[in-house]
Amino acid sequence: MKIGILAIQGDFELHRKMLSRLNVDTVLVKSPADLEKCDGLIIPGGESTTFIKLLKVSGLFAAVKQFSQAKAIMGTCAGLITLARKVTNFSLETLDLIDLDVARNAYGRQIDSFIGEVALHINGRDTSFEGVFIRAPRIEKTGQGIRSLAFYQGDVVLAENENILVATFHPELTEDTRIHEYFIRKIQAKIQS
Ligand code: GLN
């Protein structure tokens, strides 16, 4: 299995480190040709406005949309914004691959970044996860086909549909590999289906 990490901007190196700890091969994706080699894709944290601009310039905007029809994609923070249906407080054309309405930079300036205990419900278990939130978006509405997998103070912070997994926080900034492992299993399930 090879997992692509969008490497046009943002914290792609941290996702790469996490996946190499899990012994998964990675491809740094900068073009549609790179994406063709991948079984799954991660869109990292960074700046969603920059992602959208560079996705368009590189031809990846259409390629990622096509890719999502058969393969799994994970987005963290700005990656989530890039994948969401709609940004409510800013005009941005997103990939519209998961039915979520999100507000950018929604947790206020004074607490732009914080660590909070997230209640995680994956693999049939209720546990907690250290959520690192950096100028994080807030999911304001979950729509069609969404499963909510984690919560922070009543907000959904990890969600999925059939092919897409998104977090408003940064699992790649912790030592905890559980969310990446969950994504790997999602890719495996796609390969087998
Ligand atoms: N605020 C950034 C955005 O709107 C996201 C920040 C992040 O990815 N840590 O894209």
Residues whose N, C-alpha, C, O or C-beta is under 5 A from the ligand:
A	BS01	LIG	G45 G46 E47 S48 T49 T76 C77 A78 R104 N105 I134 R135
